[in-house]
Amino acid sequence: MNRQKLPHGIEWTRIKQVIDGEVIELPGYTWNPTGGCLHGCTWEMPDGSVTECYAKTVAERLATSAYQHGFEHHYWRPQALNAPLRVKDPSGIFVGSMADLFGHWVPEEQIRQVLDVMATASWHTFQTLSKYPIRLAEFNPFPANAWVGVSLPAGHLMKPEGGARALKAYLSHIERIRASVRFMSIEPLWFDVAPVFEAWLKQHDRLPFEWVIIGAASNGRKLFQPREEWVAALLEIFDRQRIPVFFKGNLEWSPWRNEFPTMQRMDRRFEDRPRIALAG
């Protein structure tokens, strides 16, 4: 596993919690018992350039020894399965930073082995993120310490209206997930997402997730900020729904938001005292 150290790394793995009235930021890690991805995601930037998934860039330029067959290949690493069990302090662990654990190409047996480890390591909080939500409900119910996330549809070969149609379908799949926390990663925010959520709310009481991450688009070190009105419209909806919002570090916005979902469960590492995640 890789520790996500300040000031870099995947910042939303460093979950803030309140334990005995004290705000504590958990260590953050990434864990990749599977590797590689066949989604082939690319995004067209506002300047016309096209960028690929960051994980593909890392795999094929910086971690070639671990990805001998390139990134568009499935790797199973059973030797990494027990890594979370060796970390004794409660931590936030992002499962599959270099993969999509629930991709259509991943055998069910491998997914269930990963879920079993997550359930056994009950003192940790695990976060998964997938672009294939149609499969997620097959694994209901998820371990109580699992936050199950879905990424905004990728922008490759797709216009905003296509992204909106895909997102509508995604919401239906998210609604079927049985997990303590369901979340959406809206990064990059490449089209006006708010109308899709408003249309959903005309037919449902609530959005089908409890946390959201918002971020800008990037091509290497070059950032492309979403339109201000897109962000403002989303914040109005999420505030109305009382859904906590976490801003990725690449987003330019004020006031800043660094919120986590509020949840309560028992934690063996703290003598079975209630653990409450801080929203804010």
GUKOL-752132 format. One line per 5 residues: their letters; for each residue x, y, z of C-alpha. Coordinates in steps of 0.001 Angstrom, whole numbers, plus 524288, in hexadecimal, padded with zeros to 5 digits. Example, Ala and Ser with C-alpha at 12.3 -4.5 7.8 and 13.67 -1.06 7.14 Angstrom:
2
as = 8300C:7EE6C:81E78 ~ 83566:7FBDC:81BE4
This chain:
280
mnrqk = 80000:80000:80000 ~ 80454:80E06:7FDA4 ~ 80324:81870:80836 ~ 7FCD0:82503:80331 ~ 8059A:82F21:80973
lphgi = 80312:83D96:80ACA ~ 80285:84651:80340 ~ 800E4:83D3B:7F7A2 ~ 7FA4C:8304C:7F539 ~ 7EBD7:82D49:7F472
ewtri = 7E721:83699:7FED4 ~ 7D993:83111:800F7 ~ 7DF77:82487:8067F ~ 7E38F:82C4D:81296 ~ 7D63A:82BBC:818FA
kqvid = 7D34E:834E9:8244E ~ 7CC44:82F14:82FEC ~ 7C800:8330A:83D7F ~ 7CC49:8299F:84815 ~ 7C919:82D32:85634
gevie = 7C6C5:83B3C:851F3 ~ 7D3F0:83C79:84B28 ~ 7D556:83E9E:83C77 ~ 7DEA6:8347F:836EA ~ 7E364:83352:828E8
lpgyt = 7E5A9:82522:82573 ~ 7F163:820E0:81D7D ~ 7EE04:81EBD:80F34 ~ 7F27B:81367:806B8 ~ 7F049:80DAA:7F94F
wnptg = 7EF2A:7FEED:7F7B5 ~ 7EF8D:7F7E6:7EAA2 ~ 7ED1C:7E941:7EB9A ~ 7E8AA:7EAAD:7DD7F ~ 7EF10:7F332:7D340
gclhg = 7EC96:7F834:7C59B ~ 7E02B:7FCBA:7BEED ~ 7D92D:7FA64:7B207 ~ 7D04B:8065D:7B220 ~ 7D9C7:80E29:7A99E
ctwem = 7D547:81B38:7AF23 ~ 7D9AF:827B3:7A894 ~ 7D4C7:8359D:7A9CC ~ 7D4CA:840D7:7A029 ~ 7D962:84D37:7A6E3
pdgsv = 7D3B5:85AC3:7A423 ~ 7DFBF:85E27:79C17 ~ 7DD86:8526E:79335 ~ 7E844:84A02:79907 ~ 7E51D:83C33:79D41
tecya = 7E9B9:83636:7A9FB ~ 7E93C:8284A:7AED9 ~ 7E69F:8226F:7BC2A ~ 7F144:8263A:7C5DC ~ 7F2DA:817FA:7C9E6
ktvae = 7F630:81405:7BBEF ~ 80094:81E8B:7BB5F ~ 8066C:81A05:7C84F ~ 80623:80BA5:7C46C ~ 80C65:80D60:7B71D
rlats = 8164E:817EE:7BA68 ~ 819DF:81694:7C8C0 ~ 81639:808CB:7CCF4 ~ 8194A:800AB:7C110 ~ 81F32:7F586:7C8F6
ayqhg = 8120D:7F358:7CFA9 ~ 80A5E:7F47F:7C2E7 ~ 81246:7EC3F:7B979 ~ 806A5:7EAAA:7B059 ~ 802C4:7F8FF:7B0C1
fehhy = 7F762:7FEE3:7B811 ~ 7ECA2:7F923:7AF85 ~ 7EE48:7EBC5:7B593 ~ 7E8DD:7E4F3:7C19E ~ 7F290:7E21B:7CC8A
wrpqa = 7EF10:7D9DB:7D85A ~ 7F825:7DB53:7E40F ~ 7F402:7D1AB:7EEB9 ~ 800D4:7D473:7F5DC ~ 7FB69:7E20C:7F8D7
lnapl = 7EE8C:7DD3B:7FE81 ~ 7F274:7DD5A:80CD3 ~ 7F958:7EA80:80CA2 ~ 7EE4B:7F1E3:813BC ~ 7EEB4:7E7E8:81EC4
rvkdp = 7FCC3:7EBB1:82198 ~ 7F92B:7FA10:82399 ~ 7F460:7FA72:831A3 ~ 7F061:808B8:832DD ~ 7E309:80C5F:82D38
sgifv = 7E504:81218:81FB4 ~ 7DDE1:81647:8137D ~ 7E14A:80CF0:8086E ~ 7DDEF:80F7E:7FA26 ~ 7DC77:8024A:7F387
gsmad = 7E0B1:80270:7E54B ~ 7E797:80F4B:7E2C6 ~ 7EDCC:80861:7D720 ~ 7E21B:8000A:7D353 ~ 7D36D:7FEBF:7D312
lfghw = 7D0B1:7F3CD:7DCAC ~ 7C2F5:7F22B:7D724 ~ 7C686:7F2CD:7C8BB ~ 7BF82:7E8F8:7C021 ~ 7CC5F:7E1B7:7BDE5
vpeeq = 7CF2B:7DEFC:7CC5D ~ 7CB1E:7D13A:7D0A4 ~ 7C0BE:7D0EE:7DB3B ~ 7C909:7C7DA:7E39C ~ 7D3E8:7D202:7E443
irqvl = 7CA8A:7DCE9:7E7EA ~ 7C4BE:7D4DD:7F2DF ~ 7D243:7D1E0:7F84A ~ 7D4FE:7E081:7F8E6 ~ 7C7DF:7E313:7FF82
dvmat = 7CAA9:7D86A:80978 ~ 7D75E:7DF1D:80D5D ~ 7D040:7EC17:80E6E ~ 7C643:7E607:8179F ~ 7D0E5:7DF90:81FC3
aswht = 7D89A:7EC55:82114 ~ 7CCEB:7F2AB:8279F ~ 7D4ED:7FD74:82E28 ~ 7D7E1:80397:820DF ~ 7CEE8:80B57:817E2
fqtls = 7CFEA:8069D:809DA ~ 7CC32:80EDB:7FE0A ~ 7C988:808E3:7F0BA ~ 7C724:8105B:7E41B ~ 7C1DF:80AC1:7D77C
kypir = 7BDB6:80EF5:7C9ED ~ 7B5A9:80285:7C885 ~ 7AA68:80460:7D22B ~ 7A1B2:7FA7F:7CB55 ~ 7A931:7EFB8:7D281
laefn = 7A9B2:7F541:7E03F ~ 79CA5:7F056:7E559 ~ 7A11C:7E26B:7E29F ~ 7A98E:7E384:7EECC ~ 79F18:7E858:7F846
pfpan = 79FE6:7EA08:80378 ~ 7AD6A:7F01B:80414 ~ 7B587:7EF7D:81093 ~ 7B141:7F9B2:81A76 ~ 7BE71:80085:81970
awvgv = 7BDDA:801FB:80A9F ~ 7BAAA:80EBD:803B5 ~ 7B66B:80B51:7F5EB ~ 7B8B4:815B6:7EB97 ~ 7B55C:817E8:7DD5B
slpag = 7BCB3:82108:7D435 ~ 7B621:82AA1:7CB13 ~ 7B567:824C3:7BD59 ~ 7C202:82748:7B5EA ~ 7C1DE:83154:7AB21
hlmkp = 7C867:82988:7A057 ~ 7C085:82825:793E2 ~ 7B533:82EB2:79ACD ~ 7AE5D:83BCB:79A42 ~ 7A820:841E8:7A661
eggar = 79AC0:83CAE:7A2B4 ~ 7A08C:82EFD:7A22C ~ 7A6E0:83114:7AF59 ~ 799D7:83557:7B4FB ~ 79308:82915:7AFE4
alkay = 79DB3:8206E:7B57F ~ 79D2F:8275A:7C29E ~ 78E7A:82558:7C35D ~ 790AC:816C7:7C1AF ~ 79BB8:8171B:7CBA9
lshie = 7928D:81CC7:7D5EB ~ 78934:81177:7D430 ~ 7943D:807E0:7D68E ~ 79949:80F6B:7E26C ~ 78BB3:80F01:7E85B
riras = 78C8E:80036:7E8E9 ~ 7995A:7FFFA:7F08B ~ 79887:7FBCC:7FECE ~ 7A3F9:8025B:80592 ~ 7A5C9:80B02:81184
vrfms = 7AA98:8161B:808C6 ~ 7A876:8177B:7FA2B ~ 7AF8A:82281:7F361 ~ 7B1E7:828D8:7E642 ~ 7BEB4:82E06:7E102
ieplw = 7BBBD:8394F:7D7E1 ~ 7C994:83AFF:7D2F2 ~ 7CB64:8407D:7C94B ~ 7BF0A:848A4:7C928 ~ 7BEC4:8492F:7BA55
fdvap = 7B070:84C8F:7B7DE ~ 7A4EA:85291:7BF0B ~ 7A0F5:84764:7C7F5 ~ 796F3:84E90:7D05C ~ 78B41:84CEF:7C712
vfeaw = 78CA5:83E28:7C7D8 ~ 78BDA:83E8F:7D6A8 ~ 7805A:84808:7D64B ~ 77914:83F0E:7CCFC ~ 77B91:8339E:7D625
lkqhd = 7764D:83B4A:7E1BF ~ 76999:83DF1:7DAA8 ~ 766CA:82F64:7DB98 ~ 76E01:82BC7:7E824 ~ 76EFA:83156:7F5CE
rlpfe = 77DC4:830B3:7F649 ~ 789DC:82EE0:7EE1F ~ 78EE2:820E1:7EF72 ~ 79BFE:8242B:7F5C4 ~ 7A113:829C4:8028C
wviig = 7ADCB:83078:7FE8F ~ 7B342:83746:7F293 ~ 7C0C8:83B01:7EDA8 ~ 7C241:84626:7E3D8 ~ 7CE73:8491D:7DBFB
aasng = 7D3B3:8501D:7D00B ~ 7D8FA:84A42:7C37A ~ 7E789:848E5:7C181 ~ 7F120:8459C:7B6D3 ~ 7FDF1:8434E:7BDCC
rklfq = 8008C:84F81:7C5BB ~ 7F718:857B3:7BDCE ~ 7E9E5:859B1:7C45F ~ 7DCD2:85D12:7BE59 ~ 7D2E7:86254:7C7FC
preew = 7C46E:85F37:7C64B ~ 7BB22:86A89:7C423 ~ 7B7C2:87167:7D0B9 ~ 7A932:87001:7CE55 ~ 7AAB7:86135:7CD40
vaall = 7B11A:86065:7DAA1 ~ 7A7A5:86A0C:7E0CE ~ 79BDE:86270:7DBE6 ~ 7A147:855C6:7E174 ~ 7A425:85BD2:7EEAC
eifdr = 79644:86107:7EF7E ~ 790E3:8535F:7ED17 ~ 79A25:84C92:7F677 ~ 797C4:85681:80137 ~ 78934:854CC:7FF84
qripv = 78B17:8460E:80069 ~ 794C8:8476F:80BB3 ~ 79F08:83FB1:80448 ~ 7ACFC:842CA:808AF ~ 7B620:847A6:7FDFD
ffkgn = 7C4AA:84533:7FCA0 ~ 7CC77:84DC4:7F340 ~ 7D82D:847E0:7EC62 ~ 7E45B:85027:7EDB2 ~ 7E406:853A1:7DF44
lewsp = 7D72E:85B20:7E074 ~ 7D747:869DC:7E206 ~ 7CC1B:86DDF:7EAED ~ 7C94C:875CE:7F705 ~ 7C510:87309:8016A
wrnef = 7CC3A:86626:8016F ~ 7C576:85974:804FD ~ 7CBD4:84DB0:80B05 ~ 7C021:84614:81027 ~ 7BE2E:837BE:81300
ptmqr = 7B1B7:82FE5:81507 ~ 7ACF5:82E3A:822E3 ~ 7ABDF:82026:82710 ~ 7AC78:8188F:833AB ~ 7B131:80AD3:835A4
mdrrf = 7B8DA:802E5:83F7A ~ 7C796:80258:83E29 ~ 7CF79:7F74C:8443E ~ 7DBB5:7FF94:84418 ~ 7D55E:80949:84D74
edrpr = 7CFE8:7FF93:85743 ~ 7C2AB:7FEFA:8508D ~ 7C004:80D65:852AF ~ 7B759:813F1:8487D ~ 7BEE7:819BB:83D35
ialag = 7B8FC:825A7:836B1 ~ 7BE40:82B61:82A20 ~ 7BED4:83A2D:82A0C ~ 7B71D:8412C:81F77 ~ 7BF5F:84D58:81DE4
